[in-house]
Amino acid sequence: MTRKVATVFGGAGFVGRSVVGRLARAGYVVRVVGRTATKAATLRMLGDVGQVVPVVASIMDEAACVAAIEGSEVVINLVGILSPHGAETFEAIHVEGAGRVARLAAASGVGRLIHVSALGAQVSSASAYARSKAEGECAVSRAMPEAVIVRPSLIFGVDGPIPAMFARMARFMPIVPVFGAATRFQPVWVGDVAEGLARIATGADMAGAIFEFGGPKVLTMRDIVAWAARWGGHPRPLFAVPRWLATLQGAVLEHLPGHVLTRDQVRLLYIDNIVAPGARTLDMLGITPSPMGLVMG
């Protein structure tokens, strides 16, 4: 019997791990595509023997992408970066890479392509990250008009950077700085995002649809950091960093290894990140979004 094949670019990442498990339970052979096989290899336990297959490929490598996609019924692209590094620019990853996956998926006869973008993606955005995400969506839709685009808000989970990063800050700092303290977000649980992607992949045809995934509550960044500090057991006073100071810090830190903070990230932190009225949401997939307090305990 021939088994269905799903290819997940960036499948070994925070969101990808949850997606891979759901696709494996749905009976797919899942190719987990990444630049190294190390992380992907740990996901083999999510399926039966031979069901979860690590594939070494870069989204920037045409030949490797062809091999990863060939024979797949479903392709999901989760690849994204928060700051450029060397050849991995926003243009190369978010635009050219996204377009490449869509073009090759269309040429290979893939039945469903799901491209994961970001809430707030706009070609007119002040943030280069958000602009590149919007341009990537355009590249995907041009190459494969029936592709489904998903824009999640800030994604949280026990194994993810949110809220762990803020909890660590609270542990070691007597006063926690908050960038974009008044900016509004709609934090969404990684499990809900993964379930939504799996339902789009395996459910009724939704060709060309655009979804926006957000949680049940709109929170400011101050709310999120305060909650994370309490969750980590170290509630702390908060300091709302003025935008001018945040920009100055970004100008310095973006030149250091690790890109802890960049000026483009600062711009992004001062743009609201909430689901647009009338957008297709998790509710339309039969998923009731989970609040942070309920999921994280």
GIVEN-V113233 format. One record per residue. N is the residue number from 1. NEAR is the number of other ideal C-beta (glycine too) atoms within 10 Angstrom. Layout:
# GIVEN-V113233
n:N near:NEAR
n:N near:NEAR
This chain:
# GIVEN-V113233
n:1 near:2
n:2 near:6
n:3 near:10
n:4 near:16
n:5 near:19
n:6 near:27
n:7 near:32
n:8 near:34
n:9 near:27
n:10 near:20
n:11 near:29
n:12 near:22
n:13 near:20
n:14 near:18
n:15 near:23
n:16 near:27
n:17 near:22
n:18 near:24
n:19 near:28
n:20 near:29
n:21 near:18
n:22 near:20
n:23 near:30
n:24 near:20
n:25 near:12
n:26 near:15
n:27 near:13
n:28 near:25
n:29 near:21
n:30 near:32
n:31 near:25
n:32 near:30
n:33 near:32
n:34 near:23
n:35 near:18
n:36 near:10
n:37 near:15
n:38 near:11
n:39 near:16
n:40 near:26
n:41 near:15
n:42 near:14
n:43 near:21
n:44 near:18
n:45 near:10
n:46 near:18
n:47 near:19
n:48 near:11
n:49 near:6
n:50 near:9
n:51 near:17
n:52 near:25
n:53 near:19
n:54 near:20
n:55 near:20
n:56 near:14
n:57 near:19
n:58 near:19
n:59 near:25
n:60 near:17
n:61 near:15
n:62 near:12
n:63 near:8
n:64 near:16
n:65 near:25
n:66 near:14
n:67 near:16
n:68 near:25
n:69 near:26
n:70 near:15
n:71 near:15
n:72 near:24
n:73 near:17
n:74 near:24
n:75 near:30
n:76 near:31
n:77 near:26
n:78 near:22
n:79 near:26
n:80 near:21
n:81 near:16
n:82 near:13
n:83 near:17
n:84 near:19
n:85 near:12
n:86 near:6
n:87 near:9
n:88 near:17
n:89 near:18
n:90 near:23
n:91 near:15
n:92 near:18
n:93 near:21
n:94 near:28
n:95 near:21
n:96 near:18
n:97 near:25
n:98 near:29
n:99 near:21
n:100 near:22
n:101 near:30
n:102 near:25
n:103 near:17
n:104 near:21
n:105 near:25
n:106 near:18
n:107 near:13
n:108 near:15
n:109 near:11
n:110 near:24
n:111 near:14
n:112 near:22
n:113 near:26
n:114 near:25
n:115 near:27
n:116 near:26
n:117 near:24
n:118 near:23
n:119 near:23
n:120 near:21
n:121 near:21
n:122 near:13
n:123 near:12
n:124 near:7
n:125 near:17
n:126 near:12
n:127 near:22
n:128 near:20
n:129 near:23
n:130 near:25
n:131 near:20
n:132 near:28
n:133 near:26
n:134 near:21
n:135 near:19
n:136 near:29
n:137 near:25
n:138 near:14
n:139 near:21
n:140 near:27
n:141 near:17
n:142 near:12
n:143 near:19
n:144 near:24
n:145 near:11
n:146 near:15
n:147 near:26
n:148 near:23
n:149 near:22
n:150 near:23
n:151 near:24
n:152 near:26
n:153 near:22
n:154 near:19
n:155 near:22
n:156 near:25
n:157 near:23
n:158 near:12
n:159 near:9
n:160 near:18
n:161 near:14
n:162 near:19
n:163 near:23
n:164 near:16
n:165 near:12
n:166 near:22
n:167 near:19
n:168 near:15
n:169 near:18
n:170 near:24
n:171 near:13
n:172 near:9
n:173 near:14
n:174 near:8
n:175 near:10
n:176 near:22
n:177 near:15
n:178 near:23
n:179 near:22
n:180 near:23
n:181 near:21
n:182 near:12
n:183 near:19
n:184 near:15
n:185 near:25
n:186 near:21
n:187 near:25
n:188 near:27
n:189 near:26
n:190 near:23
n:191 near:17
n:192 near:24
n:193 near:28
n:194 near:23
n:195 near:19
n:196 near:25
n:197 near:28
n:198 near:24
n:199 near:18
n:200 near:20
n:201 near:24
n:202 near:17
n:203 near:11
n:204 near:7
n:205 near:11
n:206 near:18
n:207 near:12
n:208 near:12
n:209 near:15
n:210 near:17
n:211 near:23
n:212 near:22
n:213 near:26
n:214 near:25
n:215 near:26
n:216 near:17
n:217 near:13
n:218 near:16
n:219 near:20
n:220 near:17
n:221 near:22
n:222 near:16
n:223 near:18
n:224 near:21
n:225 near:26
n:226 near:21
n:227 near:20
n:228 near:24
n:229 near:23
n:230 near:15
n:231 near:18
n:232 near:17
n:233 near:9
n:234 near:17
n:235 near:14
n:236 near:19
n:237 near:10
n:238 near:17
n:239 near:12
n:240 near:16
n:241 near:18
n:242 near:11
n:243 near:15
n:244 near:9
n:245 near:12
n:246 near:22
n:247 near:16
n:248 near:14
n:249 near:18
n:250 near:21
n:251 near:13
n:252 near:11
n:253 near:16
n:254 near:17
n:255 near:9
n:256 near:9
n:257 near:6
n:258 near:8
n:259 near:17
n:260 near:13
n:261 near:20
n:262 near:20
n:263 near:18
n:264 near:22
n:265 near:21
n:266 near:24
n:267 near:20
n:268 near:22
n:269 near:21
n:270 near:17
n:271 near:15
n:272 near:14
n:273 near:23
n:274 near:18
n:275 near:22
n:276 near:13
n:277 near:5
n:278 near:7
n:279 near:15
n:280 near:19
n:281 near:17
n:282 near:26
n:283 near:10
n:284 near:13
n:285 near:19
n:286 near:10
n:287 near:17
n:288 near:8
n:289 near:21
n:290 near:19
n:291 near:13
n:292 near:23
n:293 near:11
n:294 near:9
n:295 near:17
n:296 near:15
n:297 near:7
